[in-house]
Amino acid sequence: MKSQDETLEEWCRLLLRAFELEDVDVDINEVLSVAGVAAHSVVRPAAPLTTFIAGLATGLQCAAGQAPDVLAMHSAMDVARTAAKAYAAEEARAATGSPAAGSAGTSAPSGTPGE
């Protein structure tokens, strides 16, 4: 019987091959770490949504020639992790009724459209 790590490695290789991305190196532990931060900082279903959007951002950045694969992936994961932690902090502040730091009772813009 395969371990979870072996299964994930095998699945990752298979999926990369299916998308003709065999030359892409995916840091599975980093992806799972970001998914975990999103799941615990936002809500559980935020994990796949967060990793999908981070992957989309990575692909767009690479396609535009803005960064090589590895750098784009790490950058997207960092942004996703930071956004999830900021969301959790803002939710905690809202739950306690305390204003965001330096906001004098108003929330700072998050940069998210629609907010």
Buried (B, 14 or more C-beta within 10 A) or exposed (E): EEEEEEEBBEEBEEEBEEEEEEEBEBEEEBBEEBBEBBBBBBEEEBBEBBBEBBBEBBBEBBEEEEBEBBEBBBBBBEBBBEBBBEBBEBEEBEEEEEEBEEEEEEEEEEEEEEE
